Amino acid sequence: MTAKSLVRLEGLTRRYGGLIAVSDLNMEVHPAEILGLIGPNGAGKSTTFNLLSGFVKPTSGQLYIDEENVTGKSPTYISKLGLIRTFQHSSLMKTLTVHDNILMGAIGGLSFLHTRKCLARVHDVATLLGLNTYLNEISGNLSHGIQRLVSIAIAFAAHPRILCLDEPLTGLNQTEATTTLRVLRRIRDEFNCSILLVEHNMKAVMQVCDRIVVLHQGKLLASGTPEEIRNNADVISAYLGPKHA
């Protein structure tokens, strides 16, 4: 593993019977970068997320975090190494307050033995994401945009080293999306946290990502800077279309 790789997928493959959802995927996540993972529906993005976080075991290939081979390890084990993910359809508990949702994330990173630290972290994370005024609100009563921010807050409250976000901008208006992108940059810059971002909002991806990986039919189609991906003929043909060129 190179010194610049925090996470590495080496020949990772996942089969479901005769279907190959991810095929021989090689990919790296570098320290303190925002990496976009894009591609058409069915490209293998969600399966890759599930492989990374331990929710799905690979059929073959290897997964490394730092220099440790974590292939086949449980989601709990991988989360303890600092890789935390959100889910596409909300990661919050809608009957709890925003405060208690974020607290559950903090406990995941600190445990009940550090109650004061957990409570302090709730405040710090809420401040970072602009959620202080919502702390006593029931999460399920809030707008979709605020709920998406709460989901990010829960994940970040564990202070991950790698934060994996599954379509965090879905359903957000332009103002909410802009706010969320600003938060992601702060998480990277102020906390040295790597972010892996699955997202269909190409304008946002091109704005916020340092690098982009493109999947197509379970395989790596291209990787590079936003400018390189924007001008890649294969990516334009398979996914972006000429309007993004």
C-alpha positions, 0 to 999 in steps of 0.5 A: 500500500502506498503511503498516500492511501488511507483505504485501498480496494484491490481487485474487489469483486462481488457476485450475486449468482450469475450477476457481477455487481462489482468486478475487479475494482481497484480504488484508493481513498487518500487522506483528507480528500473528497472523493466522488464515486459516480456512475449510472444506476446499476453501476455498482456504487451502492455495492461498493459502499456496502463492501467498504463498510463491511455490510457485504462480503466480497466474493474475491479481492482485498480491502485495506484500511491503512495497512490492515487487511480488513477483508470480510470484517464486520461493520462494527470492526470497520467502524472502529477503524474510523470508517463510518457511512450514511445510508441513502434513505436517511440514517436517523431515528425519527422519533428522537430529538436531533440532540439524541440522534447526534448523541447516539453517533457520539456514543458510537465513537466514545462510549457511555463512559465519556458522557461529558465528552459525548455531550460536548461533541453533540454541541460541537457537531450541531454548531458545525452543521448549523443544527443548534436551533433544532436540537430539541426538535423531533427529527421526524418533524423536520424538513427533508433538508434538515433531516439530511444534515442530521444524518451527516451529523450522526455519522460525523459525531463518531469523528471518523477518519473516512466518512462515506456519504450515500447521496446526501444531496438528494431532495435538497434545494439549491440553498440546502445543497450549497450549505451541505457542500460548505459543511463537507469542505469544513469537515475535510479541512478542519478535521483532516477527514476523508470523504467518499461521496456517492452523488448524482448531482454532477454540478455539486460533485464537480465543485466539491470533489478533489478526485472522481471515480466513475463506475459503469456496469460494475467496473472502473470506467475512469478516475481523475480530477473533475476536469479530467472526468468532465472531458473524458470521452468514455464518461461522457458517452456512458454517463455525463452526456455532452451537456457536461463536456 
